[in-house]
Amino acid sequence: MSSTEPWRNPRPAPNLDEVRQRVPLFSSIPPWLRAWWPALLWAAIIFTASTDTFSSAHTSRIIEPFLRWLIPSISDDHVDLIHFYIRKSAHFSEYFIFFLLLYRGIRGNRRGWHWSWALGAWFGAAAYSALDEIHQSFIASRHASPWDSLLDSTGAVFGLFALFLLYRRLSRPRGSVPH
């Protein structure tokens, strides 16, 4: 080190492998939280989507102008119908994703497919769906619907089957032909 550069550190930077050995990755986060935080975050998102902020009246303020910009000649009935289908698709999709995240949480750091994990994740999604509809019954601009809960549970079932098929495909030996 020269005397003209006193800011330089005389020690070389540590090797990355050396640092990893001293401080393991995710060492301060408990394993259960690493497995469950995505599902917990998604549950909070679902809860927020069940508030007045995401009621039909509020989402139509975004969807209707977009549809009228996209298709200027669209009728009011068509706008209402598309808005309805977008909202129902959101129910299905959010619980499809929720099932996958619940399965990840239940599975933890284990690998593979187990029906008990899948059924537990589906039951958790279906139960949360029912609780979500009960929550909506306390909000003036929302209403509880068993049909929405059924749609949510159906989204979770589709998540179950999609994940099952994915695991089945990935577990098949390379080069084997499906029957």
C-alpha positions as CSV (number, residue, x, y, z in Angstrom):
1,M,0.0,0.0,0.0
2,S,1.4,3.3,-0.9
3,S,1.3,6.3,1.4
4,T,-0.6,8.3,-1.2
5,E,-3.6,5.9,-1.0
6,P,-4.4,5.6,2.8
7,W,-8.1,4.7,2.1
8,R,-7.1,1.3,0.6
9,N,-7.6,-1.7,2.9
10,P,-4.4,-3.8,3.1
11,R,-6.3,-7.1,3.6
12,P,-7.6,-8.9,0.5
13,A,-11.4,-9.4,0.2
14,P,-12.5,-12.8,1.6
15,N,-13.3,-15.6,-0.8
16,L,-17.1,-16.1,-1.3
17,D,-16.9,-19.8,-0.2
18,E,-15.2,-18.7,3.0
19,V,-18.0,-16.2,3.7
20,R,-20.7,-18.9,3.0
21,Q,-19.1,-21.2,5.5
22,R,-19.1,-18.6,8.2
23,V,-22.7,-17.4,7.6
24,P,-25.0,-20.1,6.2
25,L,-27.7,-18.8,3.8
26,F,-31.0,-18.2,5.5
27,S,-29.4,-18.9,8.9
28,S,-31.6,-16.4,10.7
29,I,-34.9,-17.4,9.2
30,P,-36.5,-20.5,10.7
31,P,-37.2,-23.3,8.3
32,W,-41.0,-23.3,8.9
33,L,-41.1,-19.6,8.0
34,R,-39.1,-20.1,4.8
35,A,-41.7,-22.8,3.7
36,W,-44.8,-20.9,4.8
37,W,-44.2,-17.2,4.1
38,P,-45.4,-17.2,0.5
39,A,-48.7,-18.9,1.5
40,L,-49.1,-16.4,4.5
41,L,-48.5,-13.5,2.2
42,W,-50.9,-14.8,-0.4
43,A,-53.6,-15.3,2.3
44,A,-53.1,-11.6,3.3
45,I,-53.5,-10.6,-0.4
46,I,-56.7,-12.7,-0.6
47,F,-58.0,-11.0,2.6
48,T,-57.2,-7.6,1.2
49,A,-59.0,-8.4,-2.1
50,S,-62.1,-9.2,0.0
51,T,-62.4,-5.7,1.3
52,D,-64.4,-2.8,-0.1
53,T,-61.4,-1.6,-2.1
54,F,-61.8,-4.6,-4.5
55,S,-65.6,-4.6,-4.6
56,S,-67.4,-4.8,-7.9
57,A,-68.1,-1.1,-7.9
58,H,-64.4,-0.3,-7.4
59,T,-63.0,-2.8,-9.9
60,S,-65.5,-1.6,-12.6
61,R,-63.8,1.8,-12.4
62,I,-60.7,0.3,-13.8
63,I,-62.1,-2.5,-16.0
64,E,-64.9,-0.5,-17.7
65,P,-62.7,2.4,-19.0
66,F,-60.1,-0.1,-20.2
67,L,-62.7,-2.1,-22.1
68,R,-64.2,1.0,-23.6
69,W,-60.8,2.2,-24.7
70,L,-60.0,-1.3,-26.2
71,I,-63.4,-1.7,-27.8
72,P,-65.1,1.7,-28.2
73,S,-68.4,0.2,-29.5
74,I,-68.9,-2.3,-26.7
75,S,-72.3,-2.3,-25.1
76,D,-73.0,-1.8,-21.3
77,D,-74.3,-5.4,-21.1
78,H,-71.0,-6.8,-22.6
79,V,-69.0,-4.6,-20.2
80,D,-70.9,-6.0,-17.3
81,L,-70.5,-9.6,-18.6
82,I,-66.8,-9.3,-19.1
83,H,-66.4,-7.6,-15.7
84,F,-68.2,-10.5,-14.1
85,Y,-66.0,-13.1,-15.9
86,I,-62.8,-11.3,-14.9
87,R,-63.9,-11.2,-11.3
88,K,-64.8,-14.9,-11.3
89,S,-61.6,-15.8,-13.0
90,A,-59.8,-14.0,-10.2
91,H,-61.5,-16.2,-7.7
92,F,-60.4,-19.3,-9.5
93,S,-56.9,-18.1,-10.1
94,E,-56.1,-16.8,-6.6
95,Y,-57.1,-20.2,-5.1
96,F,-55.2,-22.1,-7.7
97,I,-52.1,-20.2,-6.6
98,F,-53.1,-20.5,-3.0
99,F,-53.2,-24.3,-3.2
100,L,-49.7,-24.4,-4.7
101,L,-48.3,-22.2,-1.9
102,L,-50.1,-24.2,0.8
103,Y,-48.7,-27.4,-0.7
104,R,-45.2,-25.8,-0.6
105,G,-45.7,-24.9,3.1
106,I,-47.0,-28.3,4.1
107,R,-44.2,-30.1,2.1
108,G,-41.5,-28.0,3.8
109,N,-38.0,-29.0,2.9
110,R,-39.2,-32.5,1.8
111,R,-39.4,-33.4,-1.9
112,G,-41.9,-35.3,-4.0
113,W,-45.7,-35.8,-4.1
114,H,-47.8,-37.1,-1.3
115,W,-51.6,-37.2,-1.4
116,S,-51.8,-36.4,2.3
117,W,-50.0,-33.1,1.7
118,A,-52.2,-32.3,-1.3
119,L,-55.4,-33.1,0.4
120,G,-54.3,-31.0,3.4
121,A,-53.5,-28.1,1.2
122,W,-56.8,-28.4,-0.6
123,F,-58.7,-28.6,2.7
124,G,-56.8,-25.5,3.9
125,A,-57.7,-23.6,0.7
126,A,-61.3,-24.6,0.9
127,A,-61.6,-23.7,4.6
128,Y,-59.9,-20.3,3.9
129,S,-62.4,-19.8,1.1
130,A,-65.3,-20.3,3.4
131,L,-63.8,-18.0,6.0
132,D,-63.2,-15.4,3.2
133,E,-66.9,-15.5,2.2
134,I,-67.9,-15.0,5.9
135,H,-65.5,-12.1,6.1
136,Q,-67.2,-10.5,3.0
137,S,-70.6,-10.8,4.7
138,F,-69.5,-8.1,7.2
139,I,-68.5,-5.6,4.4
140,A,-71.4,-3.5,3.2
141,S,-70.3,-3.4,-0.4
142,R,-69.7,-7.1,-0.6
143,H,-71.8,-10.2,-0.2
144,A,-71.1,-13.7,0.8
145,S,-71.7,-16.4,-1.8
146,P,-71.4,-20.2,-1.4
147,W,-71.0,-20.3,-5.2
148,D,-67.8,-18.1,-4.9
149,S,-66.5,-20.5,-2.2
150,L,-67.2,-23.4,-4.5
151,L,-65.4,-21.6,-7.4
152,D,-62.5,-21.0,-5.1
153,S,-62.3,-24.6,-4.0
154,T,-62.5,-25.7,-7.7
155,G,-59.5,-23.5,-8.4
156,A,-57.7,-25.3,-5.6
157,V,-58.7,-28.7,-7.0
158,F,-57.3,-27.7,-10.4
159,G,-54.1,-26.6,-8.7
160,L,-54.0,-30.1,-7.0
161,F,-54.4,-31.9,-10.3
162,A,-52.0,-29.6,-12.2
163,L,-49.3,-30.2,-9.5
164,F,-50.0,-33.9,-9.5
165,L,-49.5,-34.1,-13.2
166,L,-46.4,-32.1,-13.0
167,Y,-44.9,-34.3,-10.3
168,R,-46.0,-37.4,-12.2
169,R,-44.3,-36.2,-15.4
170,L,-41.1,-35.1,-13.6
171,S,-40.8,-38.5,-11.7
172,R,-41.1,-40.5,-14.9
173,P,-37.8,-42.0,-16.0
174,R,-36.2,-40.2,-18.9
175,G,-36.9,-41.9,-22.3
176,S,-40.0,-43.7,-21.1
177,V,-43.1,-43.4,-23.1
178,P,-46.4,-42.3,-21.4
179,H,-49.2,-44.8,-21.7
